[in-house]
Amino acid sequence: MRVFVNAVPLEVAKGADVRAAVGALDAELARKVAAGAAFVTDARGIEVGPEAPLAEGSILRVVVSARRAGGERDADA
């Protein structure tokens, strides 16, 4: 079935979840989602979990957090 991740059309298996769709686009993005360094929203901007099932035509956007992991301080802080 066709879904869209970050405006890229992808073919994924029927019954695929968000994790599979993001992984089909970019394995590194999928790792960031799994680690909590990124999250996924639907076409309305509502956050969806990686285990959420997809329907034909689903539109997803992966948002990578700009915050530094582990409480690292910014050079200007």
N, C-alpha and C positions, 0 to 999 in steps of 0.2 A: 504494500500500500504506500501511497505517496504522502509524505509529511514534509514540513519545512522547519529547518533549524537555522537560525540566524540568516534567514532569507534564502537558504540553499535548499533546493528540492532534493529529497532523498527517497529512495525506495527501501522500505524496511518490511520485515515479515509481519503478516497480519497478527495482531495481538501483541506487538512490540510495546515496550514501555519507554518512558522518557530516557532512561539510562542507555538503552540500546540505540535510540535515535541520536543522542549526543555522541555516543561512541562511534556511530557510523560516520559522523561528520569529522570528529577530531578526538583521537584517543587522549591527548593531553587535556583537552577541555573536560572529558569524562572523568579523568583523574582529579581535576580540580573540583568538580561537582561532588565526587565521592569524599574528598578531603574537607569539604565545607568552604573552600576558597572561592567557590562560584555557586550560583543558584540558577534555576531555570524558571521562566515565567511563560504563561500561555499568551495567546493573542490579546487578551484583555489586560495583561500586566500582572496577573495574579500568580503568585509563586506556586509551583507544582513540585511534588516530590519525585525523586528518580524512579520510584516504583509505580508511578501513575500510568495507567494504560492509555494508549493513544488510539485515536480514531482516524480514519481516512481524512486527509486534509489538515490535520493538526498543525498549528503554527506555534513554534517554540523559540524563545530567545534565551541564550545563556549570558548571564551577567557575572563578570569576574569582579570580585571584591577588590577595591583599591587599598584596603587596610592591610598592613603588614602582619604577617603571621607571628605568633609568639610574643606579641607585645614589643616588637622592635621599635626603637625610637627613631624618629625622623631626624635628619641632620639639623633641621631648623628648630627642633623642639627643645 
